[in-house]
C-alpha cells in the first residue's frame, strides 16, 4: 500500500509466510490500486518467480479501482486455468 508496495498489514506478512513453500506451484495474482503505474504488480510477479513459482498466464491481473465485468471474467478465466493445472 505504500509507494508501489504490497499492502503491509496482511499481504506482505502472508507473502513472507508462503515464499518458502510455493516453489513449483502455479499462482494467480490479482490486485487493485488507486494510483501509480502498477510497479507493485511487476515486483510481486518477480517475487513469486524468485520463490520458484509460476504466475498463471505470465502476469498478474491489476485493476485501477473496482473490477469491471471484463476484469471479473479475466479473474474467473485465471481461476479456471489454475484449476485445470491441478
C-alpha positions, 0 to 999 in steps of 0.5 A: 500500500505504500509507494508501489508496495504490497499492502503491509498489514496482511499481504506482505506478512502472508507473502513472507509466510508462503515464499518458502513453500510455493516453489513449483506451484502455479499462482494467480495474482490479482490486485487493485490500486488507486494510483501509480503505474502498477510497479507493485504488480511487476515486483510481486510477479518477480517475487513469486518467480524468485520463490520458484513459482509460476504466475498463471498466464505470465502476469498478474491481473491489476485493476485501477479501482473496482473490477469491471465485468471484463476484469471479473471474467479475466479473474474467473478465466485465471481461476479456471486455468489454475484449476485445470493445472491441478 
